[in-house]
Amino acid sequence: MMKLYSGDLSPYSARVRMQIYAKGITDITLERPAHFGMPKFRDDHPIGRIPVLDIDGDMMPESEVIAEFLEQIYPEPSMLGTTPRETAHIRTIARIGDIYLMNNMFMLSPQSRAATRNQGIVDLLGGQVVRNIKALDKLIGSDGFACGGRVTMADCALVPGLFLVENVLPSVGVDDPIPANANVAAYWRAIQKNQHAAKTLTELHRGLEERREMIRSGAFDKMMAAAAAAHAAA
């Protein structure tokens, strides 16, 4: 049985989890990795990030790579297109979710808890997210799905990406751009009613509340300090 090392708040992990749920895969277990953020985790997994798919001891990193691998070994139901062009469109929207939304938000999120916010970083990365939501508005489907009229790999990338935009962007002083883009706003309202997206969003919200509580209690700062000390000593 394969194992996915994952975390509730990891948007990249969420992307793969939603794919697993939508495809009805039952022989992959989900597990929070031991030693995450510590030198041992990076020794075992050189990229140092989750998700990681454990295939009988063969460790596969990177959410997009894992998603494509799962699509190949579990081809039904397909989460790609019925034509090469439709598949290309699905992958384009998935890249917007992964690179232009999630990646920018991932780099921006530390500013939400910084003692002194770097406004240059906020302006640069926040501006990129706002611009790319506008681009997404011109490409997204109008039937409640990203494209193709069903859940695809595009939705799996957009759901965690838009979650971050809605929940993190305002915390750095940037207005949530989703309501101002009618097609994205309509999609966001609709996709949250999908059972697989809803399950994934429940996990993301749970992870966000856990993180916020850790920040309030000071446990997060202690955890980060311990990880920094461990890396310095390694």
Residue pairs with C-beta under 8 A, 6 or more apart in sequence:
1 27
1 28
1 29
2 27
2 28
2 29
2 53
2 54
2 55
2 56
3 28
3 29
3 30
3 31
3 53
3 54
4 13
4 16
4 17
4 20
4 28
4 29
4 30
4 31
4 51
4 52
4 53
4 54
4 66
5 31
5 32
5 33
5 36
5 45
5 50
5 51
5 52
5 53
5 54
6 13
6 16
6 17
6 30
6 31
6 32
6 50
6 51
7 13
7 32
7 33
7 36
7 50
7 207
8 14
8 203
8 204
8 206
8 207
8 210
9 204
9 207
9 208
9 210
9 211
10 50
10 51
10 207
11 102
11 105
11 106
11 160
11 161
11 163
11 164
11 204
12 49
12 50
12 51
12 63
12 98
12 102
12 160
13 50
13 51
13 63
14 159
14 160
14 163
14 200
14 203
14 204
15 63
15 67
15 97
15 98
15 102
15 156
15 157
15 159
15 160
16 51
16 53
16 63
16 66
16 67
16 70
16 156
17 30
17 200
17 203
18 155
18 156
18 159
18 160
18 196
18 197
18 199
18 200
19 67
19 70
19 71
19 79
19 153
19 156
20 28
20 70
21 195
21 196
21 199
21 200
22 77
22 79
22 151
22 155
22 156
22 196
23 70
23 74
23 76
23 77
23 79
24 77
25 70
25 74
28 53
33 41
33 45
33 50
33 52
34 41
35 41
35 44
36 50
37 223
37 227
38 227
38 230
38 231
39 230
39 231
39 234
41 48
42 48
44 59
45 52
45 59
45 61
47 61
47 62
49 61
51 61
51 63
51 66
52 59
52 60
52 61
53 59
53 60
53 61
53 66
53 69
54 60
60 66
60 69
63 98
64 94
64 98
67 153
67 156
71 78
71 79
71 80
71 153
79 90
79 151
79 152
79 153
79 156
80 86
80 87
80 90
80 152
80 153
81 87
81 88
81 89
81 90
81 147
81 148
81 152
82 148
86 147
86 148
89 139
89 147
89 148
89 154
90 146
90 147
90 148
90 152
90 153
90 154
91 153
91 154
92 139
93 136
93 139
93 140
93 146
93 147
93 154
93 157
93 158
94 153
94 154
94 156
94 157
94 158
95 157
96 132
96 135
96 136
96 139
96 157
96 158
96 161
97 154
97 157
97 158
97 159
97 160
97 161
97 162
98 157
98 161
100 128
100 129
100 132
100 135
101 129
101 132
101 133
101 136
101 158
101 161
101 162
101 164
101 165
102 157
102 160
102 161
102 164
104 125
104 128
104 129
104 132
105 125
105 129
105 161
105 164
105 165
105 168
105 169
106 164
107 121
107 125
108 121
108 122
108 125
108 126
108 129
108 168
108 169
108 172
109 164
109 168
111 117
111 118
111 121
111 122
111 172
112 168
112 171
112 172
113 215
113 220
117 172
117 173
122 172
122 173
122 174
126 169
126 172
126 174
129 165
129 169
129 174
129 177
130 174
130 177
133 165
133 177
133 178
133 181
133 184
134 177
134 181
136 158
136 181
136 184
137 181
137 182
137 183
137 184
138 183
139 147
140 146
140 147
140 183
140 184
140 187
141 147
141 148
141 149
141 187
142 183
142 186
142 187
143 149
144 186
144 187
144 190
144 191
144 193
144 194
145 151
145 152
145 155
145 187
145 190
145 191
146 152
146 154
146 155
146 158
146 187
146 191
147 154
148 154
151 194
151 196
151 197
155 191
155 194
155 197
158 187
158 191
159 191
159 197
159 200
159 201
160 200
160 204
162 178
162 184
162 188
163 201
163 204
165 176
165 177
165 178
166 176
166 178
166 188
167 208
169 175
169 176
169 177
170 176
178 184
178 185
178 188
179 185
191 197
192 198
192 201
211 220
213 219
214 220
214 223
215 221
